[in-house]
Amino acid sequence: MTEPDLSALRERAAHGDADATAQLIELATERGDLNELRGLADAGSADATDELIQLAAEQGNLEELRRLSDSGNATATDQLIELATEQDNMNELRRLADRGNITAAEQLGELTAE
């Protein structure tokens, strides 16, 4: 897809065209484009948010998952805990546990007990 085609698609999506939004989400996911997905998610697309979380987790992007988690997204929090556990990232688990996340506290306890 050419840049002019993408621009036209973005414009249609910005004006509420659900098909254009869905196409942008699909293209951004295929390209691994977190920025495009972030923009669509920030504009209110739940599908873009879901894809953004999945892609960030696949890419090991703690920063993006943290941003989404800190804004209240429970799915992002779950993915963040899973990724932090896989990476033995005690600091991230501690940060989440200190904010009251029981799952993070449990994972932290398991990792420190090993």
PyMOL commands that set and color helices and strands:
alter all, ss='L'
color gray80, all
select helices_A, chain A and resi 3-14+18-31+34-42+46-59+62-70+74-86+90-98+102-113
alter helices_A, ss='H'
color red, helices_A
deselect
rebuild
show_as cartoon
